[in-house]
Amino acid sequence: MTELDHRVQGVDHAAFPSFDPAATVRFYRDVLGSPVVHSICAAGWGPEDHPDFLHFFFDIGNDDRIAFFSSSQWPVEMQVQHETIESIDTHDPNGRMAELTRAMRPVTPREDLDAIVTIDALLDVVAGAEPTFAKLLARKAELIVERAAAWEAAQPHGSYA
């Protein structure tokens, strides 16, 4: 398998509007424990009619940041340990569903391969009439059967675990 050619080489942060900055800070800093690591008071930036704004950033771990423009007790609706990640699913103060995750272990090459087959099956199914999850699983199984011989041939003898 060859290295994937990614156009995006990383993201410094993702930024979202905040309709209630105080509640956003309380949620991300106080409830989730993500420290505020940077802020910008942008007064007089841009064209004359551009509004002033506050841009603030939280450290969400592993040198990743989430930012907002512009505890209360926010419920954690679900906390799940998946195969490779642990996730917390909740709604943030702006009403958006948020899933925050941390790696439990590295993703294996076989899991990378599974992701590629899953997405290929998804694209095939949604291009057809009346896509369903059952059709997705059936197409994924077909692709696995179609590609199995090539995958096996690409592996050194006895090393495909």
C-alpha positions in Angstrom: 0.0 0.0 0.0 1.4 3.4 -0.9 1.3 6.6 1.2 -1.8 8.6 0.6 -1.3 12.0 -1.1 -3.0 14.4 1.3 -3.6 17.9 0.1 -4.1 19.2 3.7 -1.0 18.8 5.7 -2.5 19.7 9.1 -4.9 22.2 10.7 -3.8 24.7 13.2 -7.3 25.1 14.5 -10.9 24.9 13.5 -13.0 28.0 14.3 -16.7 28.4 14.8 -19.0 31.3 15.7 -20.0 31.6 19.3 -23.4 33.0 20.1 -22.7 33.0 23.8 -18.9 33.5 24.4 -19.2 33.2 28.2 -21.0 29.9 28.0 -18.6 28.7 25.3 -15.6 29.5 27.6 -17.3 27.8 30.6 -18.0 24.7 28.5 -14.7 24.2 26.8 -12.4 25.4 29.7 -14.4 24.5 32.8 -16.4 21.4 31.8 -14.0 19.8 29.3 -10.8 21.1 30.9 -9.3 22.6 27.8 -7.3 25.7 28.7 -7.6 29.0 26.8 -4.2 29.3 25.1 -4.7 32.4 22.8 -7.1 35.2 22.2 -7.3 38.1 19.8 -9.3 41.2 20.4 -9.9 42.3 16.8 -11.1 45.9 17.0 -10.9 47.9 13.8 -9.7 45.0 11.7 -10.6 44.8 8.0 -12.9 47.1 6.1 -14.7 49.9 7.9 -17.9 48.0 8.0 -16.2 44.8 9.4 -17.5 44.1 12.9 -15.1 44.0 15.9 -14.7 40.5 17.3 -13.0 38.4 19.9 -11.3 35.3 18.7 -10.3 32.8 21.4 -8.6 29.4 21.3 -8.6 26.3 23.5 -5.9 23.6 23.7 -7.7 20.4 23.1 -4.6 18.2 23.5 -1.8 16.9 21.2 -1.0 20.5 20.1 -4.5 20.8 18.5 -6.7 23.8 19.0 -10.3 24.7 18.6 -11.3 28.4 18.3 -14.4 30.6 18.5 -15.4 34.0 17.3 -17.0 36.6 19.0 -19.8 25.4 34.5 -22.7 26.0 33.2 -23.6 22.4 33.5 -23.4 21.1 30.0 -24.4 17.4 29.9 -22.1 14.8 28.4 -24.6 12.8 26.4 -22.4 9.9 25.6 -18.9 8.8 26.4 -17.7 5.7 24.4 -14.5 3.8 23.9 -14.4 2.7 20.3 -11.8 0.4 18.8 -9.1 3.1 18.4 -10.6 6.2 20.1 -12.5 7.3 23.2 -15.1 9.9 22.4 -17.4 12.3 24.3 -20.5 13.3 22.4 -22.4 16.4 23.5 -23.9 19.6 22.4 -21.9 22.8 22.8 -23.4 26.1 24.0 -24.1 27.1 20.4 -26.3 24.1 19.8 -23.9 22.1 17.6 -23.3 18.5 18.2 -19.7 18.0 19.2 -17.7 14.8 19.3 -14.3 15.2 21.1 -12.0 12.2 20.8 -8.6 11.0 22.0 -6.6 8.1 20.5 -6.6 4.9 22.5 -4.0 3.2 20.3 -2.5 3.7 16.8 -4.6 2.8 13.8 -3.3 -0.3 12.1 -2.7 -0.7 8.3 -5.6 -3.1 8.2 -7.9 -0.4 9.7 -6.6 2.1 7.1 -7.5 -0.4 4.4 -10.9 -0.9 5.9 -11.5 2.8 5.9 -10.7 3.0 2.2 -13.0 0.1 1.3 -15.8 1.6 3.5 -15.5 5.0 1.7 -15.4 3.4 -1.7 -18.5 1.5 -0.9 -20.2 4.6 0.4 -19.5 6.5 -2.8 -20.8 3.6 -4.9 -24.0 3.3 -2.9 -24.9 7.0 -2.7 -24.4 7.3 -6.5 -27.1 4.7 -7.0 -30.9 4.7 -6.3 -32.2 4.7 -2.8 -29.0 4.3 -0.7 -29.3 2.4 2.5 -26.9 1.2 5.2 -27.7 -2.4 4.2 -26.6 -1.5 0.6 -23.4 0.0 2.0 -22.5 -3.1 3.9 -23.3 -5.4 0.9 -21.2 -3.2 -1.4 -18.4 -3.2 1.1 -18.5 -7.0 1.3 -18.4 -7.2 -2.5 -15.3 -4.9 -2.6 -13.5 -7.0 0.0 -14.1 -10.1 -2.1 -13.0 -8.3 -5.3 -9.8 -6.9 -3.7 -8.8 -9.8 -1.4 -6.5 -11.6 -3.9 -4.6 -8.3 -4.7 -4.2 -7.5 -0.9 -3.0 -11.0 -0.2 -0.5 -10.9 -3.1 0.9 -7.6 -1.9 1.7 -8.9 1.6 5.0 -10.6 2.4 4.3 -14.3 3.1 2.7 -14.8 6.5 2.8 -11.2 7.5 -0.8 -10.1 7.0 -2.1 -9.9 10.5 
